[in-house]
Amino acid sequence: MSVKYGKFIDNGVVVSNGSQRFHMYQTALVYEQEGLLRRLIAGWYLKNQVLMSLLQSPLCARVAGPNLVKRLRSRHQEALAPEHVASLVIPDLIERLGRFRLEKLLPPGFLSYCSMRAFGRLSRKYLEGASLFHVRSGYGRGAMARAKEKGAVCLVDHSIADPIFIADILQEEASRWRLPDSFPHWHWRCVSSDIDEADHLLVNSPFVRDTLVACRSLPVQRITVLPLSVDLARFSPATGAGTKPGPFRVLFIGEVGLRKGVLYLIEAFKRLKLANAELVFIGGITDIGERLAQSEVKFFHIPVMPLEDLVPYLQNSSVFVFPSLVEGSARVIQEAMACGLPVITTPNSGSFIKDGEDGYIVPIRDVDALAERLLELYNHPERRAAMGIAARRTASREFTPQRYHDGLMDLYKKLCQK
């Protein structure tokens, strides 16, 4: 028995990531490093080392395409013991049915709901011996009840605002732009259920915590805030950053849709009519495709790309703008900060930007404020450079893997004591 962690070490932790790649891989790695991980339950996960070696070959990249190979390789965590990973393929397949346009025949979010329910039910067989069940919100339905029957504490990892808050914002936004209400109520049913059943909640920003308290009257003591970490070696400023000539490049990375406030950024950029300036979007276009097609603003659009390919775009931009209406704590903001970019964002992005120091905070939907801050950074390159340096300094202090590791272990010990 470990003196460090008490009796919990006899059983340890089961981490449930849910479908797709998510930050819970990193969470599982922390528990693994401490000898606590009993199981990571994931969607399709690449365990076979021979296949991993094939994916690293130049031939495979030429045949399958480099982007597909990178996505496949991301379904693997090098330092995790393969025997500690349970791979659930069926929920992933259900979710991917949406790519065959089946989702358009069903209520919004219904396939996601089915995938989450399947994941929760299939997870129940992997809970044996767990004293802590650390589950991503939405994927615990059925599994959390079983874990509690076995005496485990249920820690729900929730990384976006409360679903009630999200619904209010997005339904109001759809009405403002005269778009159909496509809010995926079915999807958020699973998430809400897990929030309500949690013994404790782990969130990635004070903003998320505050929405949970406001919408559900949850006691603050049931919620812990812990920001995610960033790979500071990969996401770093370019050599000679801030000194290269070129256009004033405004960069947005993320889902190009209503929730991200992209339409307000386009309007702000349109008003300014800046000389030698570019607006760049990286990410899949969702519910505003027709409006983008009708826009008078010229912008560059690049579809979704693997994480490692984002770095040159971050390093060679002037400012990162993320005018989201509702988030948790957008990790891409932290990555932009790590690359030495000043950031303009909203309070609802859940960022750790200090207004006027390493970027600017503007109200949601405020085109005037967005335009004002963009113009300020356009006219004052020395201020841009100073803010970029401050942003990198903040990222290097606040978003280290060790800080996340220590925060997670502090919470683990707190839950052990209970």
C-alpha positions in Angstrom: 0.0 0.0 0.0 1.3 3.5 -0.9 1.8 5.9 2.0 1.5 8.7 -0.6 -2.0 8.0 -1.6 -3.4 5.8 1.2 -5.8 2.9 0.6 -6.9 4.1 -2.9 -3.7 2.8 -4.4 -4.9 -0.8 -3.9 -7.6 -0.2 -6.6 -6.6 3.0 -8.5 -8.3 5.0 -11.2 -10.3 4.2 -14.3 -10.4 7.1 -16.8 -13.2 7.2 -19.4 -12.2 9.4 -22.4 -15.3 8.8 -24.6 -15.1 8.7 -28.4 -12.5 10.5 -30.4 -9.2 11.9 -29.2 -9.5 14.1 -26.1 -7.4 15.6 -23.3 -8.3 12.6 -21.2 -5.3 10.8 -22.8 -3.1 13.3 -21.0 -5.1 12.7 -17.8 -4.7 9.0 -18.0 -0.9 9.5 -18.5 -0.7 11.4 -15.2 -2.3 8.6 -13.4 -0.1 6.1 -15.2 3.0 7.9 -14.1 1.9 7.7 -10.5 1.1 4.0 -10.7 -2.6 4.6 -10.2 -4.1 3.9 -13.7 -6.1 0.7 -13.9 -7.8 1.4 -17.3 -8.2 4.1 -19.9 -11.5 3.5 -21.7 -11.3 5.1 -25.2 -13.0 5.0 -28.6 -11.0 3.4 -31.4 -7.4 3.3 -30.1 -4.3 2.2 -31.9 -2.6 -0.5 -29.8 -0.7 -2.5 -32.4 3.0 -1.5 -32.4 3.5 -3.0 -35.9 0.8 -0.8 -37.3 2.2 2.2 -35.5 5.6 1.5 -37.2 3.9 1.3 -40.6 2.1 4.6 -40.0 5.5 6.2 -39.5 6.8 5.1 -42.8 7.0 7.5 -45.8 5.2 5.0 -48.0 2.1 4.9 -45.8 1.9 8.7 -45.8 2.1 8.7 -49.6 -0.7 6.0 -50.0 -3.1 7.1 -47.3 -2.3 10.8 -47.2 -0.4 12.7 -44.5 -3.4 14.1 -42.8 -5.1 10.7 -42.4 -1.9 9.2 -41.1 -1.5 11.9 -38.5 -5.1 11.5 -37.3 -4.6 7.8 -36.9 -1.4 8.2 -35.0 -3.1 10.7 -32.6 -5.2 7.7 -31.4 -2.3 6.5 -29.4 -0.4 7.6 -26.3 3.1 6.4 -26.4 3.8 6.2 -22.6 0.6 4.3 -21.8 0.8 0.5 -21.4 -1.4 -1.1 -24.1 -2.8 -3.5 -21.5 -4.3 -0.5 -19.6 -6.4 0.6 -22.6 -9.8 -0.6 -23.5 -10.8 0.3 -27.0 -14.6 0.7 -27.7 -15.1 0.8 -31.5 -18.9 0.6 -31.8 -19.6 4.1 -30.2 -17.1 5.7 -32.6 -18.8 4.0 -35.6 -22.2 5.2 -34.5 -21.0 8.8 -34.3 -19.4 8.6 -37.7 -22.7 7.6 -39.3 -23.3 11.3 -39.4 -20.7 11.6 -42.2 -23.1 9.7 -44.4 -25.8 12.4 -44.0 -27.9 10.0 -41.8 -27.9 12.7 -39.1 -29.9 15.0 -41.3 -32.8 12.5 -41.1 -32.7 12.5 -37.3 -33.2 15.1 -34.5 -30.0 17.2 -33.9 -27.5 15.4 -31.7 -29.4 12.1 -31.7 -26.5 10.1 -33.2 -24.2 11.6 -30.6 -26.7 10.7 -27.9 -26.7 7.1 -29.1 -23.0 6.9 -29.2 -22.6 8.3 -25.7 -25.2 5.9 -24.3 -23.5 3.0 -26.0 -20.1 4.1 -24.7 -21.4 4.3 -21.1 -23.1 0.9 -21.2 -20.0 -0.8 -22.7 -17.7 0.9 -20.2 -19.4 -0.9 -17.2 -17.3 -4.1 -17.7 -14.1 -2.2 -17.2 -14.8 -0.7 -13.8 -13.6 -3.6 -11.6 -11.2 -2.5 -8.9 -11.6 1.3 -9.4 -11.9 3.5 -6.4 -12.0 6.6 -8.6 -13.9 6.8 -11.9 -12.7 9.9 -13.8 -15.1 10.3 -16.7 -15.5 12.9 -19.5 -19.0 14.4 -19.2 -21.6 12.8 -21.4 -19.9 9.3 -21.4 -20.8 8.2 -17.9 -24.5 7.2 -18.4 -24.9 3.8 -16.9 -21.3 3.4 -16.0 -21.4 6.0 -13.2 -24.2 4.2 -11.4 -22.3 0.9 -11.7 -19.1 2.6 -10.4 -21.0 4.0 -7.4 -22.4 0.5 -6.6 -18.8 -0.7 -6.4 -17.9 2.1 -4.0 -16.0 4.3 -6.4 -16.0 8.1 -6.3 -17.2 9.6 -9.6 -15.2 12.6 -10.9 -16.7 14.2 -14.0 -14.4 16.1 -16.3 -16.4 18.9 -17.9 -14.8 21.3 -20.3 -17.5 23.7 -21.6 -20.1 25.9 -20.1 -23.3 24.5 -18.5 -25.6 23.0 -21.2 -28.4 25.3 -20.0 -26.2 28.4 -20.6 -25.1 27.1 -24.0 -28.7 26.5 -25.1 -29.8 30.0 -24.1 -26.9 31.6 -26.0 -27.1 29.6 -29.2 -30.9 29.7 -29.5 -30.8 33.5 -29.0 -28.0 33.7 -31.6 -29.9 31.6 -34.2 -32.8 34.0 -33.8 -30.6 37.0 -34.2 -29.2 35.7 -37.6 -32.6 34.2 -38.6 -31.1 30.7 -38.8 -33.0 27.5 -37.8 -32.6 26.3 -34.3 -30.3 23.3 -34.6 -29.3 23.0 -31.0 -28.4 19.3 -30.3 -30.6 18.8 -27.2 -30.2 15.0 -27.4 -26.4 15.3 -27.1 -26.6 17.6 -24.1 -29.0 15.3 -22.2 -26.2 12.9 -21.5 -23.8 15.7 -20.5 -26.4 17.2 -18.1 -27.1 13.8 -16.5 -23.4 13.2 -15.8 -23.0 16.7 -14.2 -26.0 16.0 -11.9 -24.7 12.6 -10.9 -21.1 13.6 -10.3 -19.6 13.4 -6.8 -17.1 16.1 -7.9 -16.5 18.1 -11.1 -13.2 19.0 -12.7 -13.5 22.0 -15.1 -10.9 23.9 -17.1 -11.8 27.6 -16.3 -13.5 29.8 -13.7 -16.0 30.7 -16.4 -17.2 27.0 -16.7 -17.4 26.8 -12.9 -19.5 30.0 -12.7 -22.0 28.8 -15.3 -22.5 25.5 -13.4 -23.1 27.4 -10.1 -25.5 29.8 -11.8 -27.5 27.3 -13.8 -27.7 24.4 -11.3 -27.0 26.1 -7.9 -24.1 23.7 -7.4 -21.9 24.4 -4.4 -18.5 25.8 -5.4 -16.9 23.2 -3.2 -18.0 20.4 -5.6 -16.0 22.0 -8.4 -12.3 22.2 -9.0 -10.7 24.5 -11.7 -7.6 23.1 -13.4 -6.5 24.5 -16.9 -5.0 22.0 -19.4 -1.4 22.0 -20.3 0.2 22.9 -23.6 3.2 21.4 -25.4 5.5 24.4 -24.9 8.3 22.9 -27.0 6.0 22.5 -30.0 4.0 25.7 -29.6 6.7 28.3 -29.3 7.5 31.7 -31.0 9.4 31.6 -34.3 13.0 32.7 -34.3 13.0 36.5 -34.8 9.2 36.7 -34.0 7.8 40.2 -34.4 10.6 41.4 -36.7 9.6 39.7 -40.0 7.9 42.0 -42.6 4.6 41.0 -44.0 0.9 41.6 -43.9 -1.1 42.2 -40.7 -2.5 38.7 -40.4 -5.6 38.1 -38.3 -5.9 34.4 -37.5 -8.8 32.3 -36.2 -8.6 28.6 -35.6 -11.6 26.5 -34.7 -15.0 25.5 -35.9 -16.1 28.2 -38.3 -19.6 28.6 -37.0 -22.2 30.5 -35.1 -21.0 29.6 -31.6 -17.5 30.9 -32.3 -18.7 34.4 -33.1 -17.0 34.3 -36.6 -19.6 36.6 -38.2 -18.8 39.4 -35.8 -15.1 39.1 -36.6 -15.9 39.3 -40.4 -18.0 42.4 -39.8 -15.2 44.1 -37.7 -12.6 43.3 -40.4 -14.9 44.6 -43.1 -15.4 48.0 -41.3 -11.7 48.6 -40.9 -10.7 48.2 -44.5 -7.0 47.8 -43.5 -4.3 48.0 -46.1 -1.9 45.1 -46.3 -4.0 42.9 -44.0 -5.3 39.3 -44.2 -8.1 37.4 -42.4 -7.4 33.7 -42.1 -9.8 30.9 -40.9 -8.6 27.4 -40.1 -11.3 24.9 -39.4 -14.4 23.2 -40.7 -17.3 25.4 -41.7 -20.5 24.4 -40.0 -23.8 26.3 -39.8 -22.9 29.6 -41.5 -21.7 28.4 -44.8 -24.3 30.3 -46.8 -23.5 33.6 -45.0 -19.8 33.1 -45.6 -20.4 32.6 -49.3 -22.4 35.8 -49.4 -19.8 37.8 -47.4 -18.1 40.8 -49.2 -15.0 40.3 -47.1 -12.1 38.4 -48.7 -10.7 35.8 -46.4 -8.5 32.7 -46.6 -10.0 29.5 -45.5 -8.0 26.3 -44.7 -10.0 23.1 -43.7 -9.2 21.1 -40.6 -5.6 20.1 -40.2 -3.6 18.1 -37.7 -2.4 19.8 -34.6 1.3 19.9 -35.4 0.6 21.7 -38.7 -1.0 24.7 -37.0 2.3 25.9 -35.5 3.6 27.8 -38.6 0.3 29.6 -39.0 0.4 30.7 -35.4 4.1 31.7 -35.6 3.5 33.8 -38.7 0.3 35.7 -37.7 0.0 39.1 -36.1 -2.9 38.5 -33.8 -5.1 35.6 -32.8 -8.8 36.5 -32.6 -11.3 34.2 -30.9 -14.7 36.0 -30.4 -16.5 32.9 -29.1 -20.0 33.2 -27.6 -19.5 30.2 -25.3 -16.6 27.8 -24.6 -15.0 26.1 -21.7 -11.4 27.2 -22.0 -10.4 27.1 -25.6 -7.1 25.3 -25.8 -6.2 27.0 -29.0 -6.0 30.3 -27.2 -3.3 28.8 -24.9 -1.5 27.5 -27.9 -1.6 30.9 -29.5 -0.2 32.5 -26.3 2.6 29.9 -26.2 3.5 30.9 -29.8 3.9 34.5 -28.6 0.7 35.9 -30.2 -1.4 38.6 -28.6 -5.0 37.4 -28.3 -8.4 39.2 -28.7 -11.2 37.2 -27.2 -14.3 37.3 -25.1 -15.0 36.5 -21.4 -17.1 33.6 -22.5 -14.1 31.9 -24.1 -12.9 30.9 -20.6 -9.4 32.1 -21.4 -6.7 33.2 -19.0 -5.9 36.4 -20.9 -5.2 39.5 -18.8 -6.9 42.4 -20.5 -4.4 44.9 -21.7 -1.4 42.8 -20.8 -1.2 39.7 -23.1 -4.3 40.5 -25.1 -7.7 42.1 -24.9 -11.1 40.9 -23.6 -14.1 42.3 -25.5 -17.8 41.6 -24.9 -19.5 39.0 -27.0 -21.2 40.2 -30.2 -19.5 43.6 -29.9 -18.3 44.5 -33.4 -17.2 48.0 -32.3 -14.9 46.7 -29.6 -13.4 44.0 -31.9 -12.7 46.6 -34.5 -11.2 49.0 -32.0 -8.8 46.5 -30.6 -7.8 45.2 -34.0 -7.0 48.7 -35.2 -5.0 49.4 -32.1 -2.8 46.4 -32.7 -2.6 47.2 -36.4 -1.3 50.7 -35.7 1.1 49.8 -32.8 3.4 46.9 -33.8 5.5 47.5 -30.7 2.4 46.9 -28.5 1.7 43.7 -30.4 5.3 42.5 -29.8 5.1 43.4 -26.1 1.8 41.6 -25.7 3.1 38.5 -27.5 6.1 38.3 -25.1 3.7 38.6 -22.2 1.5 35.9 -23.6 4.4 33.5 -24.0 5.4 34.3 -20.4 1.9 33.5 -19.1 1.7 30.3 -21.0 5.2 29.1 -19.8 4.0 29.7 -16.2 0.4 28.6 -16.2 0.1 25.8 -18.8 3.0 23.4 -18.0 2.4 19.7 -17.9 3.9 19.6 -14.4 1.3 22.2 -13.2 -1.5 20.0 -14.6 0.1 16.9 -13.1 0.4 18.5 -9.6 -3.1 19.9 -9.7 -4.7 16.6 -10.7 -2.8 14.7 -7.9 -3.8 17.3 -5.3 -7.4 16.7 -6.3 -6.9 13.0 -6.2 -5.6 13.2 -2.6 -8.5 15.4 -1.6 -11.0 12.9 -3.0 -9.1 10.1 -1.3 -9.4 11.7 2.1 -13.2 11.9 1.6 
